[in-house]
Amino acid sequence: MADSQPPEISGRPRLANARHDGDLRPSPDGHRALSAHCVFVSDEVLLDVSFPAARDRLAGLIRGGLLGSASARAYGEGITGLARFGPPRPVPGLPGLVQVHVQELTAGGDSGRVALRWEAAEPGGGLFPALDADITLAPAGEQAVTLTLTGVYRPPPGIAGPGLDRAIVLRCATAMIQAFLGHVIEAIAVAGEPGTEATDPQAP
């Protein structure tokens, strides 16, 4: 996913909406060194809303930039927790989330899917794929849906040292994903309130 613009380290990550043929495949070969600490993550939540309403609200939140700001908040919470268990050597700064790639929502009669990638800053100034995941919506009755996220999380270089236990990475990654889904379901609920636009409820 080539991007001619330089990375923006400060402020909110840039949100890139890819078309259905966009490349949101797993980490490229140059990041195989991170595979020793990458973990599979999955979480599922139940929402008391119909599938058509949840689908439309999620699509609106994507257009309004919610997934970018929700990703930034969840990543910041998770990376701070992970740093507490990192190697006992100086880290020049916690890597920030630079860009969030979101594929357009694809929805059929009984399902919806969004592909998501988080790209964070490397110590040398490049980017690495911190998360590759799918978000899916599925009916769970006439007035309920399940929102599921499954993917692969990669901790940042500099924190994921040889002494970092894989169980710790999984615990921090799981907390990060739960926080992210919490922000998303809160926004879906707020988007259903009368007179409320489908945007980030915590945006300035």
N, C-alpha and C positions, 0 to 999 in steps of 0.2 A: 504494500500500500504506500506507494511513493507520495511524499508530500513536500512540495517545494518550499513551504514556509519554515522558518527556523523554529525550534521548540520554544514554547513559552513556559518557563519554569515557575513564574510567580502567578498568583491569581488563580482563576478557575481554569481547568483543563479545556482545551478546545474540543468541541463536539463535531465529529465527522460522521455525517449520515451517508452510508454506502448503499449503492443499489444492490439488488439481489445477487448480482454476479460479483460483488466486491470480495476481495480476498481477506476473509477473516479466519483463515486456516490456522492450525497450531503453530507454535514457535518455529521460526526459520532455523536452518542449520547452525547459524552463527551463535545460537544461544543454547546449544546442547550442554554446555558446562553447567547450566542451571538445573538440568534435569534431575540431579541427585536430590534436590530439595523440593521439586515440584510435587504438588499433591492434588488429588481429585477432590472437588468440593461439590456438595449438593444440599439443597434445602428446599422445603415446600411449605407454603402457607395457604390457608383457606380463607377466601373472601366471601362475605355475604352480599353478593351482587351478581346479577345475571351475566352470562357469558357475553352477549352482545354489548352490554353496557361496559363491562370490564375491558373488552377489546377496543371499543371506541375511546375510552378514557386513556388507556395505555398508549394508543396511537397519538392522541393529543398531547400526552406528556412527553413523548419522544420529540414531537415537533416543537414543543415549548422548551426543550433543553433539560428536562428533569433528570434524565439518566446521567447527564454529565455532572450536574451538581450533586446528585445523590451518590454517584461514584466517588467524587472527590471527598465528601464527608466520610463515607465508609472506609475509603482507603486510608485517609489520615488517621482515623481511629485505630484501624488494624495495624498500620505500620508503626505507630507509637507503641502499641502493645508488643509487637514483635521485637522492637529495638531493646526492650527491657531484658530479653533473653538472648540477645546477640552476643557476638564475641567480645571479650573484655579488652578491646583495643579501640583507640579513637576512631570514630566515624565522622568524616568531614561534614556531614549533614544528611538528614534523612531524605531519601529520594522522593521527590514529589510526583504526583500524577500529572502528566503533561497533556495527554490526549485520550479521548474516549471515542471509539469507533462504534457506531450503532447501525446495524442493517435495518432496512425498512421492515415494518411489521408485515409478516405474511400470515394470512388467516384463511382457513377453510370453514366448513360448516360447523366443525366441532373442535377446532384447535387453532392456536395462534403461536407464532414463534418469532423471536427477535434474537439475532446474533450480536454478541457484545465483546469488545476487546478493550482492555485498559493498557495503556502504554505509559511507563514511568521513566524517569530520568536515570541514566547510568552515571557512575562517578566520572567517566570520561566525557560526558556531555551528550552521549547518544541516547537512544531509547531502547527499552526492552519490553516485551509483552508480559505484563504482570498477570493478566487474566484473559483467558479465552473461554467464553461461556455461551450457553443458549438459555434464553428465558422463554418458557412456554406457558400458555394459558389453556386450560381444559375445563369443560363444564363438570360440575359436581352436583347436579340437580338444577331445578328451574331457576333458583335464586342463589346459586353458589358456584364459585370457580376455584380451581387450584392454580396457584402461581408457583412455578418451579424453576429453579436455577441449577444447572449442572455445568461443570467446567473444570478447567485446570488452572491452578494458581501457582505462580512462581515468585518466591521471595526475592528481594533486590540484592544484587551483588554488594558486598561490603557488610551486610547484616547476616546473610546466610553462610556463615563460616563453617569449618569442619566440625566445630563443637556444638553446633545448633541441632538439637534433637528434632527428628522428623515429626514426632508427636506434638511438639510445641508449634511447629509450622502449621500443622493441621488445625490445632486448636485456635490459633490466631486467625488463620484463613477462614475457618468456620464462623468465628465471631464477626469477621469483616463482611462475609456474605449475608449473615443474618441482619447486620446493621443496614446493609444496602437494601435488602428486601423490605425491611421495616420502613425505610424512607419511601420506597416505591408504593407500598400498600397504603401508607398514610396519604400520599399524594393522590392515589386513585380514589380514596374515600373523600378527600377534600374536593376533588374534581366533580364529584356527584352532588355537591351542595348547590342549591339554587343561587344563580348569579355569580358562580365561581368559574373562572376560566381554567383550562387544563394546563396549569403551569406549576412550577416548583413552589410549594407553600412556604418554604423557608428562604426563597430568593429575596435579596435586598430590593 
